[in-house]
Amino acid sequence: MNRNNFYQKDIETLSRKDIDALQLERLKWVVSYCYENVPYYRQKLDGAGVKPEKIRQLSDIQYIPFTTKEDIRDTYPFGLFAQPMKKIVRIHASSGTTGKPTVVGYTRKDLDTWSDVVARLCVAAGATDEDIVQISFGYGLFTGALGLHYGLEKIGATVIPISSGNTEKQVMIMKDFGTTTLVSTPSYALYIGEVAREMGVDIHLQLGLLGSEGHTEEMREEVEAALGFFATDNYGMSELIGPGVSGECRLRCGLHFAEDHFLPEIIDSKTGERLEAGETGELVITTLTKEGFPMLRYRTKDITRLNYEPCACGRTHVRMDKVKGRSDDMLKIRGVNVFPTQIESVLMGIPHIGPHYQLIVTREGYMDALEVKVELTDADLLEHYPELKALQNDVHHRLKTVLGIESKVSLVEPKFLERFQGKAKRVVDLRNSKEAK
């Protein structure tokens, strides 16, 4: 099975000059399109003194106001749609766990675009028409499952739309149907591997298309060891299109953007100023071809870096680093900025420590306190106090070295922490709750 292909080679290998020219043409179009079809955008652009004709070069994007998740919620449900409902053939939405859901709409052309960009990243990762793909994302308003579903069908792969949950059945289907590729979150992939071992079932996967939650390289190694496959990361969000914005090739040296459809920038999260190429900051994305739900300079809150050097795989579109964290997920503890990914990187490299963990932040008096709960891989260690204490001290020391702050380390028995079928909820911040000490 040849896993080193292109889906749209002529587009994926465009020169930087041609990419820039195409992006400028489409940026001019989408700004005019939003101005003419979305009253909310017309008001924002007029308020910033930006008429569509002001956009003459790519750098002029800096004059366009940012769009945020709050803008989408303020116009709930359809205020940012650029087409009447008779032209909208699909609606998706976020879970709305922190407020009103963010609702997005797709025209028929948008769905074609979506399946193309997903197909592109799947092929870059190594998926082919010979694969049998088990999609273990939850189907529904969430964009992940259907996004990967149609992209994989477009390349001719066989799709098993099993959805998430019922993990023992997942394992049975993998074995009986000869699944070669798994689509899931990294945390659920780990759980599937755990259940397979408990069932005594050997599964022989070849490829993992992991997404929907951030994960470190160390976590990826754990997942690959658990399921015996080659895992790639992909990136997207419903506000932009869903999965398909960027994804890794077989070299795994950054996630290739679909630059013909998305224009990325990096900004300083605090000032909003654009940063130079190669600097780390918040990712901002403008959709260049979306009809139903176009986005101008959407602030993703994801922290990353862009690399404009062509990849050794032959693809020329800009690559983004794996997301370091989110500006809104960053924990400020005793004046120190802490990203959960920093803690994950430390934990994944320690013997006898499992891949499941939870961070609990409380306030004791006027001081913040961080507790790191970590599962052991062997419950027998709980009965050997000297070894347990030594391991606890080792974890504590490593965390303090990396984070620069004190933390409480709690070692718990295997399977003590909750397992997640969707995005893992690693952080419990109790500082503003009645449960805080």
N, C-alpha and C positions, 0 to 999 in steps of 0.2 A: 504494500500500500504506500503510494507516494504522498508524503505529508509535507512537501515543500513546493506549494503551488501559489499562484495568484488567482484572484477572482476577477479583477478588472485591471489587468497589468498596465494597460495604457494610461489609466488614471493614477494608479498607485505608484508609477515611476515617472511622473511629470517632473520637469525641471523646476527649480525654485522660482525662476522667472515666470514660467507658465502658471504655477500655483498662485503666485502673487497677482498675476493679471486676472485669473479666474475669480479669485477672492474679491478683488476690487470691483469687478463687474457685478458680482452677486451681492456684495455689500451695498452698493448703490441701489440695487433692485430692492433689497429687503428693507432698507430705510424708507424708501418711497412707498413701498407696499404697506409697511406699518403705519406710516403717516396718513395714508389714504384710507386704510381699512380698520384701524383700531383707534377709536377716539381717545382712549387713555394714553396711547403713545403720542398721538398728535398733541395732546395737552402737555405731556412731559417734554417733548421736543421743542414745542413753542416756548415753554417756560425756560428752557436752556438756550434759547436763541438759535436752534439748529433746524434749518430747513434742509430737505433732502439734497438740494444742490450744493450744500456746504461740504458734502463728502466727495472730495476729488482724489484723495489718495488714502491708502490703508491707514496711515497714522492719524487721519482725521476722525477715526473711530473714537479717539479720546474725548471728543466734544459731546458724544452721545451719553445721556444719563444712564446709570446702571439700572437694571431690573433686579428685584429681589423676590424672595419667596413671599414676603409681606405684600408686595404689589399684586401677586397672584391671588392671595387670600382676600385682599381688599376689593378685588373685582370678581369674587366668587359668585356664581360658578363659571360664567361664560364671558366675562367682561374683556378678556384679552384674546378671545377668538377673533380671527380675521376673516372668517367666512360664515355665512348663515348656516343654521343647523342642517338644512337640506343638503349641504355640501360636505358635512361632517359625517364620516361613515364609522368612526370608532371613537369612544371616549375611554380614557384611563384616568386614574386619580391616585394620589398618595393615600396612605392609611389615615392621615389626619389625627394622629395620636397626640400631637402637640397643638392642635387647633383645627380650624377648618381644613379639609383636604385640598390639595392643589389639583385642580381639574385641568386636563389637557385634551385636545381634540385633534383628529387626523382626517385629512382628506384622502381620497383614493390614491392620489399621487404621493402623499406623505407615507402611506403604508408601503408603496413600492420602494420609495427611498429607504425606508426603515429596513425592509427585508434585504435590500442591497448592501447597506453598510454593515448589517449584522453578518450577512454571508461573507463579506470581505474579511471581517475579523476572525470568523470561524475558520476560513481557509488559511489565513495567516497563521493561526494557531496549529493547523495541521488537520483539520476536519476534512473529510472527503465524502463522496457519494457512496462509499463502501461502509461508512460508519452506521452503527445502530446507537442512537442517542437517547438517553434517559433524561428527561427534563424533570428535575426534582425541586424546581421553584413552585411556589403556590400560584395557581392560575386564578384569574379574576381581574380586578381593577389594577393590580400591580403590573408594571410593564415588562418585568423580567422574563416571565415564562413565555408569553405570546411573542415577545420580541425575538428571543432565541428560536422559538418554534418555527416561525415563518422564514427566518434567515437560513436555518438548517435545511428546511424543506427545499428552499430555493437552490441549494447546491446539490440536492438529490439524496441527502442523508435520510435514513429511516428514523422517524421520531416516535418516541414512546412518551406521550403526555401524561405521565403518572401523577404529577403534582407533588407536593410535599406531604410528609406525614406517613403513618403506617409503615414504619421503617423495616419491619421484618418482611413485609410484602415487597418493599423496594429491593431488598437483598434477593428474595426469591426470583423476582422478575429479572434482575441482573444476570443471575445464574441461568435461568431457563431460556431467556430470550437472547442470550449472548451479547449483552450490552457492551459496547466498546468505549463509549464516551458518556461522561456524566456532566450534567449542567446543574449546579447547586451553589449555595453559599459555602465558603471554606469550612465553617463550623458544622454545617449539616453533613458535609462530606466526611468529616472526622467522625461524626456520630454514626453514619452508615457503616464506616469501617469497624467501629467499635461493636456494633450490633452483629455484623457479619462474623467477627471473631467469636462472639458469644454463641452464635448459631452453629459454629463449626463449618461455615461455608467459605470456600475459596472463590473469590471473584477476580476476573482477569480483565480489568479495564486498561485502556491504552492512553486515553486523553481525558483531562478534566478542564472544562470551561467554567472557571470559577468567577463569581462576581457578586454584586449586591452589597458586599461589606468589605471594608478594607482589611488587609492582612499583610503581615510582614513576610520577608523571605524565610525566616525561621518557621513561621506557621505553615508556609507552603511546603517546606521540607517534611514537616510532620504529616501533612495531608498526603503527600506523595508516598511516604513510607507506609501509611495506613492503607492506601488503596492501590499502590503499585503502578500508578500512571504518571504521565507527564502533564503537569498542570500549568495553565496559563491564566492570566488575569485580564479582565476586560472592564471597561468603564462606560458609564452613562447614567442618565437620570431622566425621570419622566418629563421634567420641565423642558428638556432639550430634545428628546425623542424617545428615550429609554436606553437599553443597551445598544451599542453600535457607534458611540462617539469615538472610542479608541479601544485598541486591544493589542496584546502582545503577539509577536511572531515567534517562530521556533527558537530564535536566539535570545529571547527574553531580556532585551536590553532597552526597555522602554515600551510604552504603549503607543502604537501608531495612530495618529488622528486621521479621521476622514476629512481632510482639510478642504475638499471641494464642497463639503456640506456644513462645516463648523469652523469658525474663526476663533482661535484661542488667544488669550492674553494672560499675563501674570501681573498682578497689582500688589501693592502694599495694602494689607487688610485694614490698617489704621487710617492711612491717608488717602487711599484710593488712587494713588499715583501709579502709572504704568512703570514696570521694572524692565531692565534690559534683558535681552536673551541670555539664558543661563542662570539667572537669579531665581531664588526660591521665594514663592509668595502664594497668594490666593489665585486660583484659576477662575477666569472670567470667559464666558463663551457666548458668541453670537451665532445663531442659526442662519445659514445663508440660503436655504432652499425651502424651508417649512412654509406651508400654506395655511394650515388650520390654526396653528398656534406658534407663530414666530416669536423669537426671543432676542431682544437687543441687549447685549452686554450683561448677561445673566451672571450674577455672583454665586458661584457654586459653594463657596466657603471651604473648598478642598485645597489643601496646601501641597504644592508640587513644583516642578521645574520643567521647562521646555528645552529640548535639544533639537536644533535645526540641522545637524549633520546627517547626511543620508546614512541609512542603516546598511550593514553588510549583507542583509538579505536582499537588497536591491530596491526596497521601498524608500521613497524620498520624502514622504510627508513627515511633518514634525512629530517627534516622540515626546511623551510626557513621562516623568518618573512615576513609579508607583506612589499613590497618594500617601504622604507622610502622616496626615491627620486632617482634622477639620478645625477651622478657626473657632467654631462654636462647640467642638468637642474638647478643645484644649482646656485642661484643668489648671487653674491658677491656685496653687497651694503654698501658703506662706510666702507669697511673692514670687514663686518659681513656676514657670510655664512647664506643664507636664502633659505629654501626649500619651494616650494609652498604648500606642504602637511602640513607644520606648520601653514600656514595661514588658510588653509581649516579647520583644527582641531579647530581653534579658532572660525571661522565664524559659523560652524555648530551648535555650542552650544548657540547661541544668539537668544532670542525671536525676532520675527518680521523680521528676516533676512532669505532670501531664500537660496537655495543651489547653485545658479548660481553666479559666480564672475569672475572678470578679474583683472590681475595684470599688471600695466603699469609702466615700468621703463624708466626714462628719465635722462638726465644730464643737470643740471642747473648750468652754469658756469663750475666749476671744481668739482661739487658735484653731486652725484647720488641722484635721487628722486624716491620714490615709491608711486604710487597711487593704492589704492585698491578700485575697483568699485564693489559694492554689490547691488543685487536686494532686494527690500523690498517684503514682502509677501502681503502687503495691500497698495494699492495706496493712500488710504485716509490719510495715515500718512503724506504724502507730504504736506497736507493742514494744518497740526498742527505743527507749527514751534518749539514750546518748546519741544514737545515729540520727534520730528525729531532730534533736536540738541542734546538732551540728549542721544538718541540712537547712534548718530554719535560719541559723546564723549566716550560713553561706548565701542564702537568698537575700536576706536583709542587707548584707554587706554589698552584694552586687547591685542591688537597687539603689542603695545610698550612693555608691560610686557613680552610677549613671545619672540619677535624678538630682543628687545634691541635697536631698531632704530625708528626714527620718520617715519610716513607714512601719506599720505593724504587719507582720507576716503571719498568716494563719494557714497551716497545712491541714487539709481536710481529706477524708477518705475518698477513694475513687467513686465517681458517679454521684457525688454529693451535690454538685452545682447543677443548675437547670440546663437542659439541652434545648437548643433552638432550631426550629425547622426553617425559619427565615433569618433575618438579620439578628446576630447575637447582640444581646444587651449586656455589655461588659461593665458599664459604669452605673453605680447607684449613688447619686449625689443627694445627701440628706441634710446639707447645711442650712437649707431654708425650710425644713420640714419639722413637724413636732417630734419626729423620731430622733432628731439630732440631740446629742448629749448637752 
